């Protein structure tokens, strides 16, 4: 892979839109090299985008992602960054499990309501046919 990628190459490689890349640049999450109107993304930008997209997929806020990315340069071989990422990931996992459990309960409740509705409709059809 080349040292730098154009915005189009980044879009193709990461399945994002130019607007997404410009948004992350405006939020100071990505720092492409500017050559006039062109943006050239470095290996570091590619690594940051990969982490941004993964963080978004897991439901981290952009502010959480920014803070985690900023910890990369602490000079402690990423210990602080990894430790904080681990803590946030544990919190997010607990939240996701709770949401899943709530959703599972809601699904079961809805299934019971649908079953009741089917039985009631069948009963009403029988009475209407009599």
Buried (B, 14 or more C-beta within 10 A) or exposed (E): EEEBBBBEBBBEBBEBEEEBBBBBBEEEBBBBEEEEEEBBBBEEBBEBBEBBBEBEEBEBEBEBBBBBBEBBEEEEEEEBBBEBBEEBBEEBEEEEEEEEEEEEEEEEEEEEEEEEEEEEEEEEEEEEEE
